[in-house]
Amino acid sequence: MTLLFALQAAGCVAVALILVWTLFGPRPRRLRPVLALGAGFVGIVGLPIAVLLAASVGPRWGALVGGVAVLGLAVGAWAARGPGDLGADEDGVDWAEFDRVRERWERARRD
């Protein structure tokens, strides 16, 4: 019984670490579309299978497959981020220059 508990606890820690890494860790060095699609497919297909397993076989198997499915979705989302997905700064706008021009405009407007 204690070995089973230790394995379950180790699995929970591993899932938590992988989720934290995929959400807050560094971006991948290159875009990985095959990994993104494969892991996302595992996640999307795995969740309904987990529900069916939990209803028919038992909650332990459903939780196991559901955990793998959630990890698949998280890894797929991480792999799809890619190195160039940096948000609004990609448009090439020099925001420091923008702030300087705005400050000059506001001073001229007040004077």
CORJORA-V17191 format. One record per residue. N is the residue number from 1. RES is the residue in one letter. BURIAL is + if it has 24 or more other C-alpha atoms within 12 Angstrom, else -. D_LAST is the distance of its C-alpha to the last C-alpha in Angstrom with 2 decimals. Layout:
n=N res=RES burial=BURIAL d_last=D_LAST
n=N res=RES burial=BURIAL d_last=D_LAST
This chain:
n=1 res=M burial=- d_last=78.90
n=2 res=T burial=- d_last=76.76
n=3 res=L burial=- d_last=76.54
n=4 res=L burial=- d_last=75.27
n=5 res=F burial=- d_last=72.66
n=6 res=A burial=- d_last=71.58
n=7 res=L burial=- d_last=71.25
n=8 res=Q burial=- d_last=69.19
n=9 res=A burial=- d_last=66.90
n=10 res=A burial=- d_last=66.50
n=11 res=G burial=- d_last=65.68
n=12 res=C burial=- d_last=63.01
n=13 res=V burial=- d_last=61.43
n=14 res=A burial=- d_last=61.55
n=15 res=V burial=+ d_last=59.91
n=16 res=A burial=- d_last=57.14
n=17 res=L burial=- d_last=56.49
n=18 res=I burial=+ d_last=56.43
n=19 res=L burial=+ d_last=54.03
n=20 res=V burial=- d_last=51.63
n=21 res=W burial=- d_last=51.91
n=22 res=T burial=+ d_last=51.26
n=23 res=L burial=- d_last=48.26
n=24 res=F burial=- d_last=46.55
n=25 res=G burial=- d_last=48.24
n=26 res=P burial=- d_last=47.15
n=27 res=R burial=- d_last=47.00
n=28 res=P burial=+ d_last=50.04
n=29 res=R burial=- d_last=49.93
n=30 res=R burial=- d_last=50.84
n=31 res=L burial=- d_last=51.06
n=32 res=R burial=- d_last=54.46
n=33 res=P burial=- d_last=55.13
n=34 res=V burial=- d_last=58.86
n=35 res=L burial=+ d_last=58.36
n=36 res=A burial=+ d_last=55.64
n=37 res=L burial=- d_last=57.88
n=38 res=G burial=+ d_last=61.00
n=39 res=A burial=+ d_last=59.52
n=40 res=G burial=+ d_last=57.76
n=41 res=F burial=+ d_last=61.08
n=42 res=V burial=+ d_last=62.87
n=43 res=G burial=+ d_last=60.38
n=44 res=I burial=+ d_last=60.47
n=45 res=V burial=- d_last=64.25
n=46 res=G burial=+ d_last=64.87
n=47 res=L burial=+ d_last=63.29
n=48 res=P burial=- d_last=65.67
n=49 res=I burial=+ d_last=68.57
n=50 res=A burial=+ d_last=67.62
n=51 res=V burial=+ d_last=67.68
n=52 res=L burial=- d_last=71.07
n=53 res=L burial=- d_last=72.46
n=54 res=A burial=- d_last=71.30
n=55 res=A burial=- d_last=72.99
n=56 res=S burial=- d_last=76.19
n=57 res=V burial=- d_last=76.90
n=58 res=G burial=- d_last=74.93
n=59 res=P burial=- d_last=71.53
n=60 res=R burial=- d_last=71.98
n=61 res=W burial=- d_last=72.20
n=62 res=G burial=+ d_last=69.39
n=63 res=A burial=+ d_last=67.13
n=64 res=L burial=+ d_last=68.09
n=65 res=V burial=+ d_last=67.39
n=66 res=G burial=+ d_last=64.23
n=67 res=G burial=+ d_last=62.91
n=68 res=V burial=+ d_last=63.63
n=69 res=A burial=+ d_last=61.88
n=70 res=V burial=+ d_last=58.72
n=71 res=L burial=+ d_last=58.75
n=72 res=G burial=+ d_last=59.24
n=73 res=L burial=+ d_last=56.16
n=74 res=A burial=+ d_last=54.07
n=75 res=V burial=+ d_last=55.31
n=76 res=G burial=+ d_last=54.83
n=77 res=A burial=+ d_last=51.20
n=78 res=W burial=+ d_last=50.67
n=79 res=A burial=+ d_last=52.37
n=80 res=A burial=+ d_last=50.35
n=81 res=R burial=+ d_last=47.00
n=82 res=G burial=- d_last=47.52
n=83 res=P burial=- d_last=45.48
n=84 res=G burial=- d_last=42.80
n=85 res=D burial=- d_last=41.87
n=86 res=L burial=- d_last=38.59
n=87 res=G burial=- d_last=36.53
n=88 res=A burial=- d_last=33.03
n=89 res=D burial=- d_last=32.44
n=90 res=E burial=- d_last=35.08
n=91 res=D burial=- d_last=32.90
n=92 res=G burial=- d_last=31.65
n=93 res=V burial=- d_last=27.93
n=94 res=D burial=- d_last=26.28
n=95 res=W burial=- d_last=24.40
n=96 res=A burial=- d_last=22.98
n=97 res=E burial=- d_last=21.39
n=98 res=F burial=- d_last=20.16
n=99 res=D burial=- d_last=18.48
n=100 res=R burial=- d_last=16.81
n=101 res=V burial=- d_last=15.52
n=102 res=R burial=- d_last=14.36
n=103 res=E burial=- d_last=12.49
n=104 res=R burial=- d_last=10.72
n=105 res=W burial=- d_last=10.02
n=106 res=E burial=- d_last=8.76
n=107 res=R burial=- d_last=6.31
n=108 res=A burial=- d_last=5.25
n=109 res=R burial=- d_last=5.55
n=110 res=R burial=- d_last=3.81
n=111 res=D burial=- d_last=0.00
